[in-house]
Amino acid sequence: MDFTTFKSLQKTASIIQTPGSSTNKSIDLNNYGIRVEVKNLNSLKSVSGAIESEIKRQSTCLHSGLRILSETRSFDSLSKLTKATRSKESAPDYRFMPEADIPIIHLSDEWINYVSNSIPELFEKTKSRLKAEYGLSSSNISVLYKFPKSVQFFEHTCQSGADPRKAFSW
């Protein structure tokens, strides 16, 4: 399939929240596993945004004790939110057939934590931390980022007792 064909496809994301191993026992487990579809997503960016938005929305509902409805939703790329377009609860003939070629993927809390902890710190977070901990300016931080491993070297040097201004100048 070439790129022009891919661009013309409409994408759909199905989001189903499941409880993790550390789930609070007071949460109603019957509210998990409710399938929500987000339809007519026209780009990978909108698929990603819709999934992120739905995970946040469903997590908020679950932790607030609200019921998640089985429904079809749409994604507004400006507000970065999904909105209900059709309830599946009221459509008895609305059947879901799982995709035979795509297996269900179960992600354990342990694996998610492992992946989350292995992702490098994002630039904005590092920038804020370096400003707060070492008093570096934005331009100093940009200089450090130009050279691989220089942020790590700088921090190691400061943690060894060096003055941050002198460590940066070196």
Residue pairs with C-beta under 8 A, 6 or more apart in sequence:
10 39
10 40
10 41
10 42
11 41
11 42
11 43
11 44
11 46
11 47
12 37
12 38
12 39
12 40
12 41
13 37
13 38
13 41
13 47
13 50
13 51
13 54
14 35
14 36
14 37
14 38
15 35
15 36
15 37
15 38
15 51
15 54
15 55
15 58
16 33
16 34
16 35
16 36
17 32
17 33
17 34
17 55
17 58
17 59
17 62
17 68
18 32
18 33
18 106
19 27
19 29
19 32
20 108
20 109
21 108
21 109
21 110
22 109
23 29
27 62
27 63
27 65
28 65
31 61
31 62
31 67
31 68
32 62
34 68
34 69
34 70
35 70
35 88
35 96
36 54
36 58
36 68
36 69
36 70
36 71
36 72
36 73
37 71
37 72
37 73
38 50
38 51
38 54
38 72
38 73
38 74
38 75
38 82
39 72
39 73
39 74
39 85
40 74
41 47
41 50
41 75
45 77
46 75
46 77
49 75
49 77
49 80
50 73
50 75
50 82
52 80
53 75
53 80
53 81
53 82
54 73
54 82
57 81
57 82
58 68
60 66
61 67
61 68
62 68
69 84
69 87
69 88
69 89
70 87
70 88
70 89
71 84
71 85
71 86
71 87
71 88
71 89
72 84
72 85
72 86
72 87
72 88
73 82
73 83
73 84
73 85
74 82
74 83
74 85
75 81
75 82
76 82
76 83
88 94
98 104
121 129
123 145
126 141
126 151
127 138
127 141
130 136
130 141
130 144
130 151
131 137
131 138
131 141
134 154
134 155
134 158
134 164
134 168
135 164
135 165
136 144
136 164
136 168
140 168
144 150
144 151
144 154
144 168
145 151
154 164
154 167
154 168
157 167
157 170
158 164
158 167
